Amino acid sequence: MAKNEQVCIDQCSYHPETKQLEITGWALDLTSKKVPTIEIFPENVVSDKTEQYPRSDVAAAHKTSAILQMGFHLTIKVTDPTEAIKVAFNFDENSQSQSFIPNETIVKEPKQASQIQKIYRKARKGLGYLKRNGLKSTLRRIKLEQTKQSDESYQQWIAENENWDIDAIKAEIAEFNYQPVISILMPVYNVEEKWLAKCIESVQNQFYPNWELCMADDHSTDASVRPLLEKYAAKDSRIKLVFRSENGHISRATNSALEIATGEFTALLDNDDELAPIALYEVVKRLNQNSELDLIYSDEDKIDMAGKRFDPAFKPDWSPDLLLGTNYISHLGVYRRSIMEKIGGFRVGYEGSQDYDLVLRFTEQTTAERIAHIPQVLYYWRILPSSTAADQSTKSYAFDAGLKAVQAAIERRGIKAAVNHAAGNGLYDVDYQVLSEELVSVIIPTRNGYDDVKRCLDSIIEKTTYPNYEIIMADNGSNQPEMKKLYQDYQNQLGERFVVESIDIPFNYSRINNLAAKAAKGKYLLFLNNDTEVITPEWMTKMVSFAQFERIGCVGAKLYYPNNTIQHAGVILGMGGAAGHGHHTFPRGDFGYFGKLEINVDYLAVTAACLMIRAKDFAEVGGFNEELTVAFNDVDLCLKEYKKGHNNVWLHGVELYHFESQSRGYENTPEKQARFEKETKHMEETWAEYIENDPYYNPNLTRVGGDFSVRLGK
């Protein structure tokens, strides 16, 4: 068998009472990305059933299509449990056979995690839980091997950041002027007793005491659930119960909990997860700083059966475009109850992504100023071994419900767009309709660079599907004889749509572009480096589709080095100094941190190597700052747009190659280094608040490199 032909058995169990052998796992040719056929040999078999289905965890780990049905669940009724059952996995040229002796696979308790269970720890909840209560409505955290945090680093982060002074916290709470009741809404259904107890006790262990726990049992069939709930309620008056007379699933059950809530704010908690002891204290602390907040959310991580925490999710502040790509808000989410009731709570029909639908509708009723993010881990998401074992229950309905939730949001907002599944489960792509194909002025500065320019212009002309653009060459003193002929060739080809602006001045990137912009006729300016090459034909259309909105400022692109690694995927302030690039050198096809390389993301800045902005906005902010002759002028421009209240957005579907530094060289002379230091100082003096804390990043993530690893020793 070839090494690339992988068959992974997650679980094999035999049930003597039914004489059924069940085998779950996945199989895939890692090179061809093809799924083998599965053959169950008839010897010792009474009957058999084969189910195949997608495995998003495997898709994420091996960069395959999220809809590829590489997962399998085999149900085999056997004649003699002491005799082997043979199963073959038939690839194109090879076949791999495995034998299973039913009597040797009787499993009563889950034991050590299998190989795929370890992979699956990157997932939120098990799909067995999904089948009953619905998928948690955020995306599964997709974090591939190269970006994984070592367990040791996160444990070190916990040790450095969670040394709570309980007495001091309680003294601070006593001094709070505002101490609202927080109603914690918890739907309950057939949860194992020990996890339910830990969940309830995590609420009782809150440092902040002014809460009520509103639990709605969704007609559990497990006889142990009701007595346990009643036992806790009898001992704590803050615990309120409602027992539903029929099973209604998670949306109805949570609404039942909402009906008995009296607090000014509601928090959402699943029946086997845990809250950090400081969770409600941190929420109310923030409310004492601003009592007008409507939505408060925090970072989160996962917790295993032994109580060990891992895989933290460090989130950005309010990011409207990111939210349309995935439910990054998730837990802990605390919502003003009056708005929850105004929008009718959870909607039936969105099970599987009911939280996502809720937060999309909720945020439409408030403003960015009334949404706050607490960059601390306040919620622990329980991961159980049964997750993988139940993976045969995987259905597309949860992700389809997420798609439906985003599409409904777009329709409510009166926006013309189509919503599609993105590369991974729980990731979505909003394809906005261009309402008017206004002229785009593509501004390309150059000095000589014949080969670069020809490659760049040929790619634009040959690939671009957007029909209405002009190209302005901002020629900064070219003296290569062949440049004149090259320009003439393009003028012959494009006519008035190709303009050469001679700007023969000492090199100043900002001034060159500013002067060229004055000659532009387009509604949109698209600043483009001469050492780029277009990959995606719809690149300009996608950029216009965002730039047409008044709320959008600068629009950026996904740029690759020639070796197909990421050169640019958004600018992070404070990264490696004044600013740096996130996901730098990640391989093409990688999902990135929380899928951020495959969805559209809000950033403070994007690179002007490929940047679109409305011409009127460019003029209003004074264009590029000409004091910044080479470095940071694009970051400065984006920040001026952000200060105007505009979102700067990086688009994953706008792909180009960037042959960086080939035309101007490196910062390798004393003069260039002195200039760079001067421009860095300007940034530090002008934009210190964002360099200290980029709202679209997270203070718990590294400032050293763009791999989104945890920040230690800060």
C-alpha positions in Angstrom: 0.0 0.0 0.0 1.3 3.5 -0.8 2.0 5.8 2.1 -0.4 8.3 0.8 -3.3 5.9 1.0 -4.6 6.4 4.5 -7.1 4.4 6.4 -7.8 5.5 10.0 -10.1 3.5 12.3 -11.5 5.7 15.0 -13.5 3.2 16.9 -14.5 -0.4 16.6 -17.2 -1.8 18.9 -19.2 -5.0 19.1 -22.7 -5.2 20.7 -23.4 -8.8 21.8 -27.1 -8.2 22.3 -27.6 -7.3 18.6 -24.6 -9.2 17.2 -23.6 -5.9 15.5 -20.1 -4.8 14.8 -19.7 -1.0 14.3 -16.6 0.5 12.7 -16.1 4.2 12.3 -13.1 6.1 10.7 -12.0 7.7 7.5 -10.1 6.8 4.4 -8.4 9.0 1.8 -5.7 9.1 -0.8 -3.7 12.1 0.5 -2.2 12.8 -2.9 -5.1 12.4 -5.3 -7.7 13.4 -2.7 -9.8 10.4 -3.7 -11.9 8.3 -1.4 -11.6 4.5 -1.8 -14.6 2.2 -2.2 -15.3 0.0 0.8 -15.9 -3.7 0.4 -17.2 -5.9 3.3 -16.5 -9.6 2.6 -19.5 -11.9 3.0 -17.9 -14.5 5.2 -19.4 -14.5 8.7 -21.8 -11.6 7.7 -25.6 -11.8 8.1 -26.2 -8.2 6.9 -24.2 -5.0 6.5 -24.6 -1.3 6.0 -22.1 1.3 4.8 -22.6 5.0 5.4 -20.1 7.6 4.1 -20.1 11.3 4.9 -17.9 14.4 5.0 -15.3 14.8 7.7 -14.5 18.5 8.3 -11.8 17.7 10.8 -9.9 15.5 8.2 -10.6 18.1 5.5 -8.9 20.8 7.7 -6.0 18.6 8.5 -5.3 17.4 5.0 -6.5 20.4 3.0 -9.3 18.6 1.1 -12.7 19.6 0.1 -15.1 19.9 3.1 -17.8 18.0 1.2 -15.6 15.0 0.3 -17.2 11.9 1.9 -14.0 10.4 3.4 -15.7 9.4 6.7 -17.4 6.0 7.1 -19.6 4.1 9.5 -19.9 0.4 9.0 -22.7 -1.6 10.7 -22.2 -5.4 10.3 -24.4 -8.1 11.8 -22.2 -11.1 12.3 -22.8 -14.9 12.4 -20.0 -15.8 14.8 -18.4 -13.1 17.0 -15.3 -15.2 17.5 -14.5 -15.3 13.7 -12.9 -12.4 11.8 -14.7 -9.9 9.6 -12.7 -8.7 6.6 -13.0 -5.2 5.2 -11.2 -3.9 2.1 -10.5 -0.3 1.2 -10.0 -0.2 -2.6 -8.0 2.7 -3.9 -7.4 3.2 -7.7 -4.4 0.8 -7.9 -4.1 -0.7 -4.4 -6.3 -2.3 -1.9 -5.9 -2.3 1.9 -7.6 -5.0 3.9 -8.2 -5.1 7.6 -9.7 -7.8 9.8 -11.8 -7.3 13.0 -12.7 -10.0 15.5 -16.0 -8.8 17.0 -15.6 -10.4 20.5 -12.3 -8.6 20.9 -13.8 -5.2 20.3 -16.4 -5.0 23.0 -16.1 -1.5 24.4 -18.0 -0.2 27.5 -16.0 2.9 28.4 -14.0 5.2 26.2 -10.3 4.7 26.6 -7.3 6.6 25.4 -8.0 8.9 22.5 -7.3 7.4 19.1 -5.2 9.2 16.5 -8.2 10.9 14.9 -9.7 11.8 18.3 -6.5 13.8 19.0 -7.0 15.6 15.7 -10.6 16.1 16.5 -9.8 17.9 19.7 -9.6 20.9 17.4 -13.3 20.6 17.0 -15.8 22.4 19.3 -18.4 19.8 20.2 -18.9 16.2 19.2 -21.3 15.6 16.5 -23.2 13.2 18.8 -24.1 16.2 20.8 -24.8 18.1 17.6 -27.4 15.5 16.6 -29.3 16.1 19.9 -28.7 19.7 20.8 -27.2 21.3 17.7 -23.8 22.5 16.7 -22.3 25.4 18.6 -22.8 28.1 16.2 -19.3 29.2 15.8 -16.9 27.7 13.3 -14.8 24.7 14.3 -11.4 26.0 15.0 -9.4 25.2 12.0 -5.8 25.3 13.0 -3.3 23.2 11.1 -0.1 21.6 12.4 2.2 24.5 11.6 0.1 26.9 13.6 -0.8 24.7 16.5 0.2 25.9 19.9 2.2 23.5 22.0 0.4 22.4 25.1 3.3 23.6 27.2 3.0 27.2 25.9 -0.7 27.5 26.7 -0.2 26.0 30.1 2.5 28.6 30.7 0.2 31.3 29.5 -2.4 30.2 32.0 0.1 30.3 34.8 1.3 33.8 33.8 -2.2 35.3 33.3 -4.6 33.6 35.8 -3.2 34.4 39.2 -6.4 35.8 40.6 -6.4 37.6 43.9 -9.8 36.5 45.1 -10.0 38.8 48.1 -9.1 41.8 46.0 -11.7 40.9 43.3 -14.4 40.5 45.9 -13.5 43.8 47.4 -13.7 45.4 44.0 -17.1 43.8 43.4 -18.4 45.3 46.6 -17.4 48.7 45.3 -19.2 48.4 42.0 -21.9 51.1 41.6 -23.7 48.9 39.1 -24.4 45.3 40.0 -26.9 43.9 37.5 -28.4 40.5 37.6 -26.9 38.2 35.0 -29.4 35.5 33.9 -27.5 32.5 32.6 -29.6 30.5 30.1 -28.9 26.8 29.9 -30.9 24.3 27.9 -30.5 20.8 29.3 -31.0 17.4 27.7 -29.8 14.0 28.8 -26.4 15.3 29.8 -24.2 13.0 31.9 -24.5 13.7 35.6 -20.9 14.6 36.3 -20.6 17.1 33.4 -23.9 18.7 34.4 -22.7 19.0 38.0 -19.4 20.6 36.9 -21.3 23.0 34.7 -23.7 24.1 37.5 -20.9 24.4 40.1 -18.9 26.6 37.7 -21.7 29.0 38.0 -21.9 28.7 41.7 -18.2 29.3 42.0 -18.5 32.7 40.3 -16.7 35.5 42.2 -19.6 37.8 41.2 -22.7 36.7 43.2 -25.6 38.5 41.5 -26.6 35.9 39.0 -29.5 33.5 38.3 -29.1 30.2 36.5 -32.2 29.6 34.4 -32.2 25.9 33.3 -34.8 24.5 30.9 -34.9 20.7 30.7 -36.0 19.7 27.2 -38.0 16.7 28.3 -34.9 14.6 29.1 -35.5 10.8 28.9 -32.6 10.2 31.3 -34.2 9.7 34.7 -31.2 11.0 36.6 -31.4 14.6 35.1 -34.4 15.9 36.9 -33.5 14.9 40.4 -30.0 16.4 40.0 -31.5 19.7 38.8 -34.0 19.8 41.6 -31.2 19.0 44.2 -29.2 22.0 43.1 -32.2 24.3 42.9 -33.3 23.3 46.4 -30.0 24.4 47.8 -29.5 27.7 45.9 -32.4 30.1 45.4 -30.6 31.6 42.4 -31.2 28.5 40.4 -34.5 28.5 38.5 -35.9 25.5 36.6 -38.5 24.8 33.9 -39.3 21.3 32.8 -40.7 21.2 29.3 -43.6 18.9 28.6 -42.2 17.9 25.2 -38.9 17.9 23.5 -38.5 20.9 21.3 -34.8 21.0 20.7 -32.2 23.6 21.5 -33.9 26.8 20.3 -37.2 26.2 22.0 -35.5 25.0 25.2 -33.3 28.1 25.4 -36.3 30.3 24.8 -38.0 28.5 27.7 -35.0 29.5 29.9 -35.3 33.0 28.6 -38.9 33.2 29.7 -38.0 32.7 33.3 -35.1 35.1 33.2 -35.3 38.4 35.1 -31.8 39.8 34.8 -30.9 42.8 32.8 -28.4 40.7 30.8 -28.4 37.1 29.7 -25.4 34.8 29.2 -25.4 31.6 27.2 -24.0 28.3 28.7 -24.2 24.8 27.4 -25.0 22.0 29.8 -21.6 20.4 29.9 -19.3 23.4 29.6 -17.8 25.6 32.3 -17.4 29.3 33.1 -14.1 30.6 34.5 -14.6 31.8 38.1 -13.9 35.4 37.0 -16.3 35.3 34.1 -19.2 37.4 35.5 -16.9 39.6 37.5 -15.1 40.6 34.3 -18.4 41.2 32.5 -19.8 43.4 35.3 -16.5 45.2 35.6 -16.8 46.2 31.9 -20.4 47.3 32.5 -19.3 49.5 35.3 -16.9 51.2 32.8 -19.8 51.5 30.3 -23.3 50.6 31.4 -24.6 51.3 27.8 -23.1 48.1 26.4 -25.6 45.7 24.8 -23.3 42.8 23.9 -20.1 41.6 25.7 -18.1 38.6 24.5 -14.9 36.9 25.6 -12.2 34.6 24.5 -12.6 30.9 25.2 -10.8 27.5 25.2 -11.5 23.8 25.5 -11.5 21.5 28.4 -11.1 17.8 28.4 -12.5 15.1 30.7 -9.6 15.4 33.1 -10.2 19.2 33.5 -7.2 20.1 31.4 -7.6 23.2 29.3 -6.2 23.6 25.7 -6.6 25.1 22.3 -7.5 28.8 23.2 -9.6 30.9 20.9 -8.3 34.5 21.1 -10.6 36.8 19.2 -10.6 40.3 17.8 -12.9 43.2 18.8 -16.1 43.9 16.9 -15.5 42.8 13.3 -18.7 43.0 11.2 -17.2 41.4 8.0 -15.6 38.6 10.0 -18.9 37.9 11.6 -20.5 37.4 8.2 -17.8 34.8 7.5 -18.1 32.8 10.7 -19.5 33.1 14.2 -16.3 34.2 15.9 -18.2 35.7 18.9 -19.5 32.4 20.3 -18.8 32.0 24.0 -18.9 33.7 26.5 -21.7 35.8 25.0 -23.6 38.2 27.3 -26.7 39.9 25.7 -29.0 42.7 27.0 -32.2 40.9 27.7 -34.5 43.6 26.4 -33.0 43.2 22.9 -33.1 39.4 23.2 -36.8 39.6 23.9 -37.3 42.2 21.2 -35.9 39.9 18.5 -37.8 36.9 19.9 -34.9 35.0 21.3 -33.8 32.0 19.3 -35.5 31.1 16.0 -36.8 27.6 15.4 -35.4 26.3 12.0 -31.9 27.4 12.6 -30.9 24.5 14.9 -27.2 23.8 14.5 -26.4 27.5 14.0 -29.0 29.0 16.4 -26.4 31.0 18.2 -25.1 32.4 14.9 -28.5 33.5 13.8 -29.1 35.1 17.2 -25.9 37.2 17.2 -26.5 38.3 13.6 -30.0 39.5 14.4 -28.9 41.0 17.8 -26.1 43.1 16.5 -28.5 44.7 14.0 -30.3 46.2 16.9 -27.2 47.9 18.4 -24.1 49.8 17.3 -20.4 49.0 17.3 -19.9 51.4 20.3 -22.2 49.2 22.4 -20.4 45.9 21.7 -17.4 45.0 23.8 -14.8 42.2 23.8 -13.0 41.0 26.9 -9.7 39.5 25.8 -9.6 36.9 28.6 -10.6 33.2 28.5 -13.9 33.2 30.4 -15.5 30.0 28.9 -14.3 26.4 28.8 -15.8 24.3 26.0 -16.0 20.6 27.0 -14.6 18.1 24.6 -15.7 14.5 25.1 -14.3 11.3 23.4 -17.8 10.4 22.3 -17.5 13.3 19.8 -15.5 11.3 17.2 -17.3 8.0 18.0 -20.6 9.7 17.0 -19.2 11.3 13.9 -21.4 9.2 11.7 -24.1 11.6 12.6 -22.4 14.4 10.6 -25.0 16.1 8.5 -24.8 19.2 6.5 -27.8 20.7 8.2 -25.8 22.6 10.9 -23.6 24.3 8.3 -26.6 24.8 6.0 -28.3 26.5 8.9 -25.3 28.8 9.3 -25.5 29.6 5.6 -29.2 30.3 6.0 -28.6 32.6 8.9 -26.1 34.7 7.0 -28.3 34.8 3.9 -31.2 36.0 6.1 -29.0 38.7 7.6 -28.1 39.9 4.1 -31.7 40.0 3.0 -32.8 41.8 6.2 -30.2 44.5 5.5 -31.5 45.0 2.0 -28.2 44.0 0.4 -27.9 42.2 -2.9 -25.6 39.3 -2.4 -25.2 35.5 -2.6 -23.9 33.6 0.4 -21.9 30.5 -0.3 -20.0 27.9 1.8 -16.3 28.8 2.0 -13.5 26.3 2.2 -14.2 24.9 5.6 -17.3 23.9 7.5 -18.7 26.9 9.5 -17.0 29.3 7.1 -19.1 31.5 4.7 -18.4 33.7 1.7 -20.6 36.7 1.0 -20.5 37.5 -2.7 -21.8 41.1 -3.0 -23.4 42.2 -6.3 -21.7 45.1 -8.0 -24.5 47.6 -8.3 -22.7 49.8 -10.8 -19.5 49.0 -12.8 -17.9 52.4 -12.2 -14.4 53.1 -13.6 -11.5 51.7 -11.7 -8.2 53.6 -12.1 -5.3 51.1 -11.6 -2.2 53.1 -10.5 1.1 51.3 -11.0 4.3 53.1 -10.0 7.5 52.0 -11.7 11.0 52.9 -12.6 12.1 50.6 -15.4 11.4 47.0 -14.5 10.4 45.9 -18.0 9.9 42.3 -17.1 7.9 43.0 -13.9 5.7 45.5 -15.7 5.0 43.3 -18.6 4.1 40.4 -16.4 1.9 42.6 -14.3 0.0 44.3 -17.2 -0.4 41.1 -19.2 -2.0 39.4 -16.2 -4.4 42.3 -15.7 -5.4 42.4 -19.4 -5.6 38.7 -19.9 -7.4 37.7 -16.7 -9.5 40.6 -15.4 -13.2 40.1 -15.9 -14.2 43.5 -14.6 -14.9 45.5 -17.8 -14.4 49.2 -16.8 -10.9 50.1 -15.8 -8.0 52.2 -16.9 -4.3 51.7 -16.2 -2.1 54.7 -15.1 1.6 54.0 -15.2 3.2 56.4 -12.7 6.6 56.4 -14.4 9.3 57.5 -12.0 12.1 58.3 -14.4 12.5 55.1 -16.4 15.5 55.1 -18.7 15.4 51.6 -20.2 14.8 52.0 -23.9 12.5 49.1 -24.1 10.1 50.7 -21.6 9.0 53.3 -24.2 8.1 50.6 -26.7 6.3 48.6 -24.0 4.2 51.5 -23.1 3.4 52.1 -26.8 2.3 48.5 -27.2 -0.2 48.8 -24.4 -1.4 52.2 -25.6 -2.1 50.6 -29.0 -3.9 47.8 -27.2 -6.0 49.8 -24.7 -6.1 53.2 -26.2 -7.3 55.9 -23.8 -7.5 53.3 -21.1 -3.7 53.2 -20.8 -2.1 56.4 -19.5 1.6 57.0 -18.8 2.2 59.8 -16.2 5.8 60.9 -16.2 6.8 61.7 -12.6 10.5 62.2 -12.7 11.2 63.1 -9.1 13.4 61.6 -6.3 11.8 58.4 -5.2 8.9 59.0 -2.8 6.3 56.3 -3.1 3.6 58.5 -1.5 4.2 61.5 -3.7 4.4 59.4 -6.9 1.0 57.8 -6.1 -0.6 61.1 -5.0 0.4 62.8 -8.3 -0.8 59.8 -10.3 -4.1 59.8 -8.5 -4.7 63.4 -9.7 -4.7 62.1 -13.2 -7.1 59.3 -12.4 -10.7 59.5 -13.7 -12.1 56.5 -11.8 -14.5 56.4 -8.9 -12.2 53.8 -7.4 -8.4 54.0 -7.1 -6.6 50.6 -7.2 -2.9 51.0 -6.1 -0.9 48.1 -7.4 2.8 47.3 -7.3 4.5 46.7 -10.6 5.9 43.4 -9.3 2.5 41.7 -8.9 0.7 39.2 -11.1 -3.1 38.6 -11.1 -4.2 35.1 -10.3 -8.0 35.3 -9.8 -10.0 36.7 -12.8 -12.7 38.2 -10.4 -10.1 40.1 -8.3 -11.2 43.6 -9.4 -14.9 42.7 -9.3 -14.6 41.5 -5.7 -12.7 44.6 -4.6 -15.3 46.9 -6.2 -18.1 44.8 -4.5 -16.7 45.9 -1.1 -15.5 49.3 -2.0 -18.9 50.4 -3.2 -20.2 50.5 0.4 -19.8 53.7 2.3 -18.9 51.9 5.5 -15.8 50.4 3.8 -12.5 52.2 3.6 -9.6 50.3 2.1 -9.9 46.9 0.5 -6.9 44.6 0.4 -5.8 41.3 -1.3 -4.2 38.0 -0.6 -0.7 38.1 -2.0 1.7 35.2 -2.4 5.4 34.9 -2.9 6.3 33.0 -6.0 6.8 29.8 -3.9 3.0 29.9 -3.0 3.4 31.1 0.6 1.6 34.1 2.0 3.3 37.4 1.6 0.3 39.5 2.7 -3.0 38.6 4.4 -3.7 41.7 6.5 -1.5 44.1 8.5 -1.3 43.8 12.3 -0.3 46.9 14.2 2.5 46.4 16.8 3.7 43.2 15.0 7.4 43.1 15.0 7.6 46.8 15.7 5.2 49.3 14.2 3.3 46.9 12.0 3.7 43.5 10.3 1.8 40.9 8.3 -0.3 38.1 9.8 0.0 34.5 8.5 3.3 35.5 6.9 4.8 32.5 4.9 1.8 30.2 5.6 1.4 27.9 2.6 -1.2 28.5 0.0 -4.4 26.6 0.9 -3.9 26.8 4.6 -7.1 27.8 6.5 -5.1 30.0 8.9 -6.1 31.0 12.4 -9.8 30.2 12.8 -10.2 30.0 9.1 -9.1 33.6 8.5 -7.2 32.8 5.3 -10.4 31.6 3.7 -12.9 34.3 4.7 -13.1 38.1 4.5 -11.5 39.7 7.5 -11.5 43.2 9.0 -8.0 44.5 9.7 -6.7 47.9 10.7 -4.6 48.0 7.5 -3.8 46.3 4.2 -0.8 46.7 2.0 -0.8 49.2 -0.9 0.8 46.5 -3.0 -2.8 45.9 -4.0 -5.2 48.3 -2.3 -8.6 49.8 -3.5 -10.1 52.9 -2.1 -12.8 55.3 -3.3 -11.2 58.3 -5.0 -13.2 60.8 -2.9 -12.1 59.2 0.3 -8.5 59.2 -0.8 -8.8 62.9 -1.5 -10.6 63.6 1.8 -7.8 62.1 3.9 -5.1 63.8 1.9 -3.9 60.8 0.1 -0.6 59.1 1.2 1.5 60.9 3.8 4.4 62.2 1.8 6.6 62.2 4.9 6.4 58.5 4.7 8.4 58.1 1.5 8.7 54.2 1.5 7.4 52.4 4.6 4.1 52.5 6.4 2.4 55.0 4.0 -0.3 52.4 3.3 -0.8 51.6 7.0 -1.1 55.3 7.7 -3.7 55.7 4.9 -5.7 52.8 6.2 -5.6 54.2 9.8 -6.9 57.6 8.5 -9.8 55.7 6.9 -10.4 53.8 10.1 -10.5 57.0 12.1 -13.2 58.2 9.7 -15.3 55.3 10.8 -14.7 53.0 7.9 -13.9 49.3 8.0 -10.7 48.2 6.1 -11.3 44.7 4.7 -8.9 42.0 3.5 -10.4 39.7 0.9 -9.3 36.1 0.7 -10.6 35.7 -2.9 -8.5 38.4 -4.4 -5.3 36.6 -5.1 -2.1 37.8 -6.8 1.6 36.9 -6.8 3.9 39.5 -5.3 7.5 39.4 -6.4 8.4 41.7 -3.5 11.7 43.7 -3.3 12.7 42.7 -6.8 12.4 46.2 -8.2 13.6 48.4 -5.4 15.9 46.2 -3.4 16.2 45.7 0.4 16.6 48.0 3.4 20.4 47.2 3.4 22.2 50.6 3.4 22.7 53.0 6.3 20.7 55.6 4.4 17.7 53.3 3.9 17.9 52.1 7.5 17.9 55.6 8.8 14.9 56.5 6.7 13.1 53.4 7.9 13.8 54.3 11.5 12.5 57.8 11.0 9.3 56.5 9.4 8.9 54.0 12.2 9.2 56.8 14.7 6.5 58.7 12.9 4.2 55.8 13.1 4.9 55.3 16.8 4.2 58.9 17.6 1.1 59.2 15.4 -0.6 55.8 15.9 0.7 54.7 19.3 -2.8 53.6 20.6 -3.2 51.1 17.8 0.4 49.9 17.9 -0.1 49.2 21.6 -3.5 47.4 21.0 -4.7 46.5 17.5 -8.5 45.9 18.0 -8.5 43.4 15.1 -5.8 41.3 16.8 -5.7 40.2 20.4 -3.3 41.2 23.2 -2.9 37.6 24.2 -1.3 36.7 20.8 2.4 37.1 19.9 3.9 40.4 18.8 6.9 38.7 17.4 5.7 36.8 14.3 2.5 36.5 12.3 1.6 32.9 13.3 -1.0 33.8 15.9 0.8 31.9 18.7 0.2 32.8 22.4 2.1 35.7 23.8 4.2 34.8 26.8 6.1 36.9 29.3 4.3 40.1 28.4 
